[in-house]
Amino acid sequence: MEHVEIERRFLVRSIPKSLSAFRKRIIEQGYLSVAPTVRVRRDDNKFYLTYKNGKGTAHTEYNLPLTPESYAHLLDKADGIRICKDRYEIPDGSLTIELDIFHGELEGLRWAEVEFPTLAAAESYEKPAWFGDEITGICNNAALSRMDPEQAAAFVRKKMSWG
C-alpha cells in the first residue's frame, strides 16, 4: 500500500527520563538497495519489505508483509551494515516522537523522527529542547547502512559530540 510519509529527523542531545513509560519496539533492518530504497525490516515480531522513493521531508513508501523465513532470506542478501535500534514512541501533543537508540556498529547514535499529517505542520513544528541538530535530508538509515564499521564509529563520534 502506498503511503506519503512527511517527517523530520533530529539528533538527540539528551534522552528523556522514564523511557520505560513509553512503548518500545526492537528493530533490525538491512538494505537491498539505496537508490531507490529497498529494505527489509523486523519490527518486534512483524516483518516487512519496504520500497521508498524520494528524499527530504516527504516521500512515498510502500510496505509489503514478509514471513519470518522470507525476511531472513532477504536479510542475508542485504549490503552493508545491519541497522539495529530500540525505538521509543513518545507522545508530543497530537504527534508522536520516535526516538531511535542505535546498537551494534552505530552504538551511541540517537535520533528522533516526527511524522506529520501535512507539509505545513512539518514546517511549523517547534522541536523540544532535548533535540539537537536537524538532519532531515542529510542522513538516513539507508546511508548509515552503506558505512563500514570504521566509518560508522567516526560518524557517531562526530555527530554525537556537542562541543
FITI-670986 format. One record per residue (C-alpha): x, y, z. Coordinates in steps of 0.5 Angstrom, whole numbers, padded with zeros to 4 digits, always signed. Layout:
XYZ
...
//
This chain:
+0000+0000+0000
+0003+0007-0002
+0004+0012+0004
+0007+0019+0003
+0011+0020+0009
+0012+0027+0012
+0018+0027+0017
+0023+0031+0020
+0029+0028+0024
+0034+0031+0029
+0040+0029+0033
+0038+0028+0040
+0042+0031+0046
+0039+0028+0052
+0035+0022+0053
+0028+0024+0057
+0027+0021+0064
+0023+0015+0065
+0024+0012+0058
+0021+0005+0061
+0014+0009+0061
+0014+0009+0053
+0012+0004+0048
+0019+0001+0046
+0020-0003+0039
+0026-0007+0037
+0028-0006+0030
+0033-0009+0026
+0034-0008+0018
+0038-0009+0012
+0038-0005+0005
+0038-0009-0001
+0038-0002-0005
+0039+0005-0003
+0037+0008-0010
+0031+0007-0010
+0031+0005-0002
+0029-0002-0001
+0030-0005+0006
+0028-0011+0010
+0026-0010+0017
+0024-0014+0023
+0020-0009+0028
+0019-0013+0034
+0015-0020+0031
+0013-0016+0025
+0017-0017+0018
+0017-0012+0012
+0020-0011+0005
+0019-0003+0004
+0020+0001-0002
+0022+0008-0001
+0022+0014-0007
+0024+0021-0006
+0028+0025-0001
+0028+0030+0005
+0022+0032+0008
+0016+0028+0004
+0017+0021+0000
+0013+0016-0002
+0013+0009+0002
+0010+0002+0000
+0010-0003+0006
+0009-0011+0004
+0009-0016+0009
+0014-0022+0010
+0014-0028+0013
+0020-0029+0018
+0023-0034+0013
+0023-0029+0007
+0026-0024+0012
+0032-0028+0014
+0033-0030+0007
+0033-0023+0004
+0037-0020+0010
+0042-0025+0008
+0043-0021+0002
+0043-0014+0004
+0049-0010+0003
+0053-0006+0009
+0052-0006+0016
+0045-0008+0019
+0042-0003+0023
+0040-0005+0030
+0036+0000+0035
+0031+0001+0040
+0025+0005+0038
+0021+0009+0043
+0014+0012+0042
+0014+0019+0046
+0007+0023+0045
+0008+0030+0043
+0001+0033+0043
-0002+0030+0037
+0004+0028+0034
+0009+0022+0036
+0016+0023+0037
+0020+0016+0035
+0027+0016+0039
+0032+0011+0036
+0037+0009+0040
+0042+0005+0036
+0046-0001+0038
+0052-0005+0034
+0056-0001+0029
+0052+0005+0031
+0052+0005+0038
+0052+0012+0041
+0048+0015+0036
+0041+0017+0038
+0036+0021+0034
+0029+0023+0034
+0024+0023+0028
+0017+0026+0028
+0012+0024+0022
+0007+0030+0020
+0000+0030+0017
+0002+0036+0012
+0008+0040+0010
+0005+0046+0014
+0005+0042+0020
+0012+0040+0019
+0015+0047+0017
+0011+0050+0023
+0014+0044+0028
+0018+0047+0034
+0023+0042+0037
+0023+0040+0044
+0029+0043+0048
+0032+0036+0048
+0033+0035+0041
+0040+0037+0037
+0041+0039+0030
+0036+0037+0025
+0039+0032+0020
+0033+0031+0015
+0035+0030+0008
+0042+0030+0011
+0043+0023+0014
+0038+0017+0014
+0038+0009+0016
+0040+0008+0008
+0046+0012+0008
+0048+0009+0015
+0048+0002+0012
+0053+0004+0007
+0058+0006+0012
+0064+0001+0014
+0065+0000+0022
+0070+0005+0022
+0066+0010+0018
+0060+0009+0023
+0064+0010+0029
+0067+0016+0026
+0060+0019+0024
+0057+0017+0031
+0063+0021+0035
+0063+0027+0030
+0055+0027+0031
+0054+0026+0038
+0060+0031+0041
+0056+0037+0043
+0063+0041+0043
//
